[in-house]
Every structure is written in C-alpha cells, then in structure tokens.
Amino acid sequence: MTPTIVLRVKSTPLPGPCGCCGRVRGVRVGTALLCDWCGWRYGDVPDDDLARPVIEVVYYIRYDRRVKIGTSRRPRQRLSSIRHEELLAFERGGRDVEQARHREFAAIREGGEWFTLTTELRAHIASLQRVSDPWQLHARWTAEALRG
C-alpha cells in the first residue's frame, strides 16, 4: 500500500466570501487563490441563472452502536429530520450505491436501513473519510459540478 502524503498549505483570509460555499479562508496555488474548504477559485462567480447542481449522496449516520445507510439529494434537509448522534461520512451516489451497500452489509442489518457498527462497517466508513468533515466533501463535489 502506498503511503498518503499530506501537504500542509498555509491558509490565508480570502478578500471576501467564496462564491460557491461562502467560507472565508483560502490557499494560493500558483497564481490562483482557491477556497480551502471547497476548492472554488476565488473571483469566479457561479451562474445564478442556472440551478444549483444536485449532488446525490449515500450518508452514514450513527446513533449509539447502529449506523443508518441512506441516500438523499438534499442531505442537510434529510439529516435534520433523522435522530442521530453523528454524521460519519458521505459517499457520492444515489439509490444504486445505497442498495449495493445494503446488500454488502446485509448480514449486520438490524432493520430498515439500520446496521450494527461492526469492524467491517467501521473500515468501510473509514475508507470514505478522505476529508475529516463530510460537509467539506459535499462542498467540493458541488464546486466540481459547478465548474462542469
């Protein structure tokens, strides 16, 4: 397995909020100033005449020792309606990915979309946690979709 190299880049204040996610910290890459949260190039403006892209996600939320594996096109709205203790991860995809995960972890299914948090499920979730905050990953997917 190849080790992951993490480069620490000094974050700097943006001259104003990011046009994509509204954050205010950035990093300089060459001559460009990029939002350090979503990667949007500072100064670029999303086209307000176009609808915001829909990013389908499979979400993993924890409540006690159980994990719900669900999907949503509007994860903020969806997660606000479900009792949970922690958002563990997002995986890009819709119903097909969700159903594949339900089949993959069928042996630990407790009922509905809830699964026992086993070592195997924990390892799968860890493989999805490329970024410490799932919302940051969602913001990056949104920025990528806006860039086309």
BAFI-3210 file (N, C-alpha, C; in Angstrom, 3 decimals, decimal comma, padded with zeros to 6 digits):
// residues 148
n [1|2|3|4|5|6|7|8|9|10|11|12|13|14|15|16|17|18|19|20|21|22|23|24|25|26|27|28|29|30|31|32|33|34|35|36|37|38|39|40|41|42|43|44|45|46|47|48|49|50|51|52|53|54|55|56|57|58|59|60|61|62|63|64|65|66|67|68|69|70|71|72|73|74|75|76|77|78|79|80|81|82|83|84|85|86|87|88|89|90|91|92|93|94|95|96|97|98|99|100|101|102|103|104|105|106|107|108|109|110|111|112|113|114|115|116|117|118|119|120|121|122|123|124|125|126|127|128|129|130|131|132|133|134|135|136|137|138|139|140|141|142|143|144|145|146|147|148]
n.u [000,851|000,599|001,918|000,047|000,605|000,500|000,223|000,879|-000,590|-000,357|-003,059|-004,946|-006,674|-009,465|-010,194|-012,885|-016,053|-016,186|-017,424|-018,839|-019,227|-019,212|-017,312|-014,390|-011,631|-008,588|-006,276|-003,212|-002,524|-000,261|-000,914|-003,479|-006,119|-007,617|-010,549|-010,148|-011,853|-013,802|-012,488|-013,091|-012,338|-011,294|-013,093|-014,295|-017,632|-020,543|-023,033|-025,941|-028,275|-028,502|-029,638|-028,647|-026,352|-027,460|-026,411|-026,211|-026,036|-024,864|-025,429|-023,933|-024,895|-024,591|-026,133|-025,854|-024,729|-025,355|-025,707|-027,085|-027,630|-028,327|-029,855|-029,792|-030,848|-030,880|-029,116|-028,749|-031,331|-032,555|-031,020|-031,527|-033,976|-033,758|-033,140|-030,006|-026,611|-024,192|-022,791|-021,163|-020,005|-020,037|-020,880|-020,487|-023,241|-026,351|-029,483|-028,725|-026,096|-026,583|-028,270|-026,462|-024,676|-026,408|-026,825|-024,194|-023,703|-025,660|-025,702|-025,405|-027,578|-030,017|-032,583|-034,785|-032,991|-030,906|-027,873|-025,622|-022,810|-020,071|-016,690|-016,084|-017,925|-017,124|-014,554|-015,177|-016,465|-014,331|-012,723|-014,069|-013,709|-012,012|-011,771|-011,949|-014,390|-017,578|-019,281|-017,538|-016,511|-018,850|-019,231|-017,018|-017,686|-019,907|-018,706|-017,058|-019,041|-020,238|-018,149|-018,162]
n.v [-001,183|002,185|004,941|007,749|011,076|014,050|017,366|020,316|023,350|026,776|028,499|031,360|034,477|035,017|037,652|038,162|036,453|033,034|032,355|030,061|028,423|030,193|030,356|031,794|031,439|030,736|029,247|029,740|028,732|028,447|031,126|031,385|031,898|029,834|028,596|027,158|025,299|024,293|024,378|026,128|028,582|031,718|034,626|033,687|033,377|031,637|030,840|032,442|032,103|029,478|026,411|025,239|022,549|019,176|017,046|013,808|011,782|009,034|008,577|008,093|007,691|007,773|006,319|005,606|002,342|001,795|002,173|004,156|003,712|005,610|007,499|010,650|013,561|015,998|016,442|018,029|018,833|016,305|014,978|016,587|015,761|013,281|011,428|011,344|010,797|011,389|012,413|010,360|009,884|010,716|009,295|009,499|009,185|007,580|005,921|003,400|002,964|003,062|000,791|-001,203|-001,039|-001,805|-004,472|-005,391|-005,200|-006,795|-008,927|-007,768|-006,227|-004,533|-003,764|-002,139|000,559|000,426|-000,610|-002,757|-001,413|-002,689|-004,048|-004,361|-002,626|-000,266|-000,067|000,300|002,787|004,339|004,261|005,991|008,437|010,546|013,203|015,127|016,290|015,547|017,431|019,200|017,666|017,362|020,028|020,344|018,539|019,881|022,262|021,187|020,223|022,639|023,807|022,239]
n.w [000,000|-000,865|000,859|002,073|001,262|002,912|002,301|003,935|003,594|003,890|005,113|004,189|004,685|002,562|000,195|000,273|000,827|-000,329|-003,551|-003,981|-001,609|000,500|002,524|004,177|004,041|002,311|-000,075|-001,785|-005,022|-007,333|-009,378|-008,656|-006,268|-004,091|-002,495|000,646|001,625|-000,261|-002,684|-004,737|-007,158|-006,180|-006,952|-009,243|-010,335|-009,658|-012,079|-011,663|-013,081|-013,611|-012,216|-008,980|-008,774|-008,273|-005,871|-005,309|-002,465|-000,511|002,787|006,003|009,131|012,668|015,503|018,706|018,773|016,222|012,668|010,179|006,812|004,245|001,533|-000,179|-001,980|-000,964|001,481|003,885|004,644|004,864|006,873|009,035|009,802|010,939|013,811|015,217|016,344|015,183|012,106|010,004|007,435|003,902|000,786|-002,619|-004,710|-005,609|-005,215|-006,293|-005,344|-002,601|-002,316|-003,061|-000,903|001,152|000,439|000,638|003,387|004,491|006,318|008,801|009,196|011,037|010,778|008,532|007,341|009,074|010,587|012,402|013,987|013,058|012,901|010,187|008,891|010,065|008,967|006,257|006,361|007,305|005,031|003,422|004,541|003,446|003,743|006,654|007,396|006,390|005,195|004,010|001,945|000,465|-000,283|-001,953|-004,015|-005,000|-005,914|-007,931|-009,683|-010,424|-011,812|-013,987]
ca.u [000,000|001,367|001,562|-000,559|001,402|-000,350|000,969|000,265|-000,517|-000,787|-004,343|-004,931|-008,024|-009,879|-010,631|-014,322|-016,527|-016,131|-018,655|-019,527|-019,676|-019,312|-016,219|-013,545|-010,208|-008,146|-004,875|-002,690|-001,995|000,244|-001,432|-004,890|-006,491|-008,708|-011,182|-009,546|-012,929|-014,426|-011,614|-013,579|-011,386|-011,817|-013,366|-015,254|-018,991|-021,469|-024,094|-027,197|-029,390|-028,551|-029,974|-027,517|-026,306|-027,947|-025,374|-026,784|-025,083|-025,215|-024,944|-023,725|-025,064|-024,519|-026,897|-025,373|-023,866|-026,034|-025,441|-028,093|-027,088|-029,442|-029,470|-030,558|-030,442|-030,829|-028,706|-028,979|-032,751|-032,837|-030,390|-032,161|-035,233|-033,460|-032,418|-028,699|-025,585|-023,009|-022,657|-019,863|-019,408|-020,831|-020,349|-021,205|-024,074|-027,771|-030,155|-027,978|-024,975|-027,189|-028,719|-025,256|-024,173|-027,352|-026,518|-022,854|-023,753|-026,930|-025,545|-025,440|-028,757|-030,873|-033,950|-034,832|-031,687|-030,001|-026,914|-024,743|-021,489|-019,055|-015,349|-016,137|-018,613|-016,236|-013,464|-015,734|-016,677|-013,003|-012,225|-014,787|-013,372|-010,833|-011,801|-012,459|-015,761|-018,361|-019,852|-016,496|-016,503|-020,055|-018,960|-016,089|-018,441|-020,733|-017,815|-016,683|-020,196|-020,413|-017,090|-018,518]
ca.v [000,000|003,413|005,890|009,007|012,247|015,201|018,621|021,393|024,611|027,850|029,108|032,818|035,006|035,440|039,054|038,142|035,071|032,172|032,446|028,770|027,920|031,284|030,354|032,984|031,093|030,224|028,876|030,168|027,654|029,200|032,497|031,330|031,845|028,868|028,376|025,961|024,390|023,599|024,387|027,075|029,658|032,991|035,585|033,070|033,525|030,668|031,436|032,442|031,712|028,019|025,784|024,624|021,123|018,235|016,074|012,685|011,162|007,996|009,073|007,139|008,392|006,871|006,517|004,572|001,399|001,487|003,106|004,206|003,941|006,132|008,352|011,894|014,619|017,189|015,842|018,871|018,726|014,931|014,640|017,344|015,093|011,953|011,460|010,698|011,418|011,800|012,151|009,706|010,014|010,757|008,600|010,047|008,202|007,582|004,702|002,202|002,791|002,738|-000,604|-002,036|-001,077|-002,605|-005,880|-005,676|-005,329|-007,448|-009,814|-006,995|-005,363|-004,637|-003,475|-000,948|000,978|000,482|-001,702|-002,787|-000,838|-003,736|-003,708|-004,263|-001,383|000,824|000,023|000,899|004,210|004,962|004,417|007,119|009,664|011,190|014,551|014,949|016,760|015,168|018,611|019,762|016,829|017,742|021,345|020,132|017,940|020,948|023,139|020,450|020,195|023,992|024,056|021,447]
ca.w [000,000|-000,975|001,921|001,670|001,612|003,178|002,264|004,704|002,881|004,780|004,790|004,267|004,501|001,219|000,205|000,549|000,912|-001,506|-004,341|-004,010|-000,301|001,470|003,504|004,040|004,079|001,031|-000,282|-003,075|-005,857|-008,481|-009,333|-008,260|-004,863|-004,005|-001,194|001,244|002,018|-001,405|-003,844|-005,739|-007,456|-005,710|-008,021|-010,165|-009,838|-010,238|-012,886|-010,899|-013,945|-013,635|-010,934|-008,285|-009,087|-007,277|-005,540|-004,573|-001,555|000,452|004,072|007,084|010,403|013,822|016,719|019,607|018,058|014,961|011,581|009,113|005,474|003,452|000,412|-000,291|-002,913|-000,111|002,756|005,085|004,986|005,263|008,149|010,118|010,179|011,473|015,086|015,146|017,177|014,434|010,675|009,860|006,098|002,673|-000,382|-003,763|-005,389|-005,298|-004,762|-006,693|-004,411|-001,313|-002,343|-003,064|000,484|001,936|000,138|001,161|004,847|004,822|007,477|010,053|009,154|012,215|010,357|007,693|006,836|010,219|010,627|013,566|013,702|013,211|012,417|008,725|008,533|010,512|007,979|005,039|006,645|007,360|003,659|002,823|005,256|002,846|004,296|008,014|007,518|005,206|004,536|003,152|000,749|-000,288|-000,879|-003,058|-005,115|-005,560|-006,678|-009,148|-010,583|-010,955|-012,789|-015,179]
c.u [000,891|000,958|000,966|000,320|000,454|000,528|000,204|000,488|-001,074|-002,069|-004,242|-006,361|-008,282|-010,280|-012,126|-014,773|-016,393|-017,476|-019,453|-020,084|-019,765|-018,224|-015,256|-012,046|-009,827|-006,699|-004,463|-002,096|-001,572|-000,225|-002,877|-005,030|-007,731|-009,261|-010,587|-010,585|-013,431|-013,559|-012,045|-012,555|-012,004|-011,957|-014,287|-016,635|-019,876|-022,584|-025,418|-028,405|-029,543|-028,903|-028,709|-027,512|-026,842|-026,856|-026,038|-025,703|-025,724|-024,612|-024,861|-023,838|-025,093|-025,481|-026,563|-024,439|-024,503|-025,711|-026,572|-027,369|-028,269|-028,935|-030,346|-029,965|-030,329|-030,408|-028,918|-030,411|-033,065|-032,269|-030,995|-033,445|-035,017|-032,680|-031,116|-027,715|-024,440|-023,162|-021,258|-019,215|-020,483|-020,100|-021,153|-021,980|-025,504|-028,259|-029,367|-026,807|-025,508|-027,596|-027,540|-024,686|-025,100|-027,108|-025,175|-022,876|-025,035|-026,838|-025,625|-026,627|-029,619|-032,341|-033,964|-033,458|-030,642|-029,172|-026,090|-023,372|-020,412|-017,703|-015,364|-016,812|-017,771|-015,100|-013,965|-015,921|-015,336|-012,438|-012,897|-014,366|-012,065|-010,676|-012,478|-013,919|-016,548|-018,952|-018,817|-016,416|-017,700|-019,845|-018,009|-016,793|-019,316|-019,879|-017,385|-017,816|-020,441|-019,360|-017,346|-017,450]
c.v [001,239|004,370|007,166|010,153|013,430|016,440|019,674|022,692|025,678|028,490|030,615|033,327|035,344|036,916|039,205|036,694|034,325|032,247|031,162|028,384|029,005|031,316|031,500|032,707|030,476|029,809|029,355|028,956|028,304|030,636|032,549|031,323|030,964|028,805|027,101|024,960|023,586|023,577|025,337|028,183|030,989|033,955|035,011|033,140|032,461|031,396|031,311|032,051|030,194|027,498|025,212|023,140|020,284|017,184|014,984|012,054|009,985|008,480|007,928|007,939|007,360|007,308|005,337|003,638|000,949|002,568|003,006|004,521|004,341|006,990|009,598|012,793|015,950|016,758|016,720|018,742|017,326|014,623|015,409|016,672|013,708|012,101|010,675|011,456|011,993|011,463|011,601|009,975|010,204|009,928|009,111|008,934|008,277|006,224|003,436|001,925|002,400|001,263|-001,571|-002,155|-001,901|-004,099|-006,282|-005,941|-005,997|-008,312|-009,077|-006,036|-005,622|-004,444|-002,183|-000,652|001,066|-000,791|-001,605|-002,257|-001,865|-003,218|-003,505|-002,966|-000,178|001,033|000,651|002,402|004,940|005,175|005,586|008,460|010,266|012,609|014,431|015,367|016,395|016,367|019,284|018,968|017,163|019,087|021,210|019,503|018,986|021,874|022,475|020,444|021,577|024,339|023,301|020,528]
c.w [000,000|000,133|001,331|002,150|001,760|003,193|003,047|003,945|003,806|004,257|005,010|004,132|003,031|001,300|000,511|000,586|-000,419|-002,233|-004,373|-002,643|000,773|002,533|003,211|004,124|002,743|001,043|-001,665|-003,762|-007,166|-008,352|-008,854|-006,741|-004,787|-002,598|-000,601|001,708|000,818|-002,661|-004,955|-005,929|-007,048|-006,887|-009,079|-009,530|-010,477|-010,983|-012,139|-011,740|-014,024|-012,247|-010,304|-008,613|-007,935|-007,090|-004,706|-003,715|-000,836|001,758|005,073|008,376|011,528|014,911|017,618|018,838|016,748|013,945|010,568|007,817|004,610|002,315|000,383|-001,364|-002,168|001,293|003,984|005,568|005,518|006,640|009,316|010,597|010,797|012,773|014,939|016,022|016,355|012,954|010,484|008,516|005,052|001,632|-001,564|-004,454|-004,907|-004,827|-005,121|-005,753|-003,039|-001,272|-002,374|-001,648|001,363|001,696|000,751|002,665|005,336|006,085|008,809|010,094|010,380|011,861|009,580|007,121|007,940|010,313|011,905|013,163|014,038|012,720|010,907|008,275|008,916|009,501|006,684|005,229|006,684|005,956|002,944|003,422|004,757|003,373|005,653|008,177|006,259|004,463|003,642|001,850|-000,137|-000,985|-002,065|-004,264|-005,789|-006,416|-007,993|-010,162|-011,200|-012,007|-014,078|-015,527]
res [m|t|p|t|i|v|l|r|v|k|s|t|p|l|p|g|p|c|g|c|c|g|r|v|r|g|v|r|v|g|t|a|l|l|c|d|w|c|g|w|r|y|g|d|v|p|d|d|d|l|a|r|p|v|i|e|v|v|y|y|i|r|y|d|r|r|v|k|i|g|t|s|r|r|p|r|q|r|l|s|s|i|r|h|e|e|l|l|a|f|e|r|g|g|r|d|v|e|q|a|r|h|r|e|f|a|a|i|r|e|g|g|e|w|f|t|l|t|t|e|l|r|a|h|i|a|s|l|q|r|v|s|d|p|w|q|l|h|a|r|w|t|a|e|a|l|r|g]
***
